[in-house]
Amino acid sequence: DAGVIQSPRHEVTEMGQEVTLRCKPISGHNSLFWYRQTMMRGLELLIYFNNNVPIDDSGMPEDRFSAKMPNASFSTLKIQPSEPRDSAVYFCASSLGEAQPQHFGDGTRLSIL
Amino acid sequence: GESVGLHLPTLSVQEGDNSIINCAYSNSASDYFIWYKQESGKGPQFIIDIRSNMDKRQGQRVTVLLNKTVKHLSLQIAATQPGDSAVYFCAETPNDYKLSFGAGTTVTVRA
């Protein structure tokens, strides 16, 4: 079975530009998570969806970040406008539900110049 | 605030030996724990999980031990192989979804 699929794998853009990261969760999983990984802060949860509804967005850094899940098989994380400090690896993960293992995609490495 | 941390940032192991990776957590309300393996350029890969009503769980070549008294978690890897070289993270959650990750332990397997 296919795992969590993220695109693009790498993104390099100039500050001020809009960035959209995409995620396809594992089929049948009803929980979806967006994480950010940096050397300084490690892995941080940004937002959690359950059955396409945002449940916890307390980790979203600021209003420049937004996430949507229009259906069970697709989610986006958008940064507008992007800043150099947003440079990180962004991971999407999905699970069958709460207290179930979260399975991660291979991430999007984002560089904001 | 609450945090999950690892005792050692690096571990060097001879191929064929057993590895033990340790993790301390501080949130006494945590009731679900997971170990992940992350290889370079990839996302964290689920290894094994354990709930707070258990103190030991075994998988294929791996065993997780949970000591709630001292808030300590460990991952044992039997007969360590070169493919086990990676960064290992423990994660815990008190609310079933919001995982807090440790800093990670880099495991290097010597041939």
Interface residues (C-beta under 8 A of the other chain):
Chain A: V4 S31 F33 G42 L43 L45 Y48 N50 I55 D56 F91 A93 S95 E98 A99 P101 Q102 H103 F104 G105 D106 G107
Chain B: Y32 I34 Y36 G41 K42 G43 P44 Q45 F46 D49 R51 F89 A91 T93 N95 D96 Y97 K98 L99 F101 G102 A103 G104
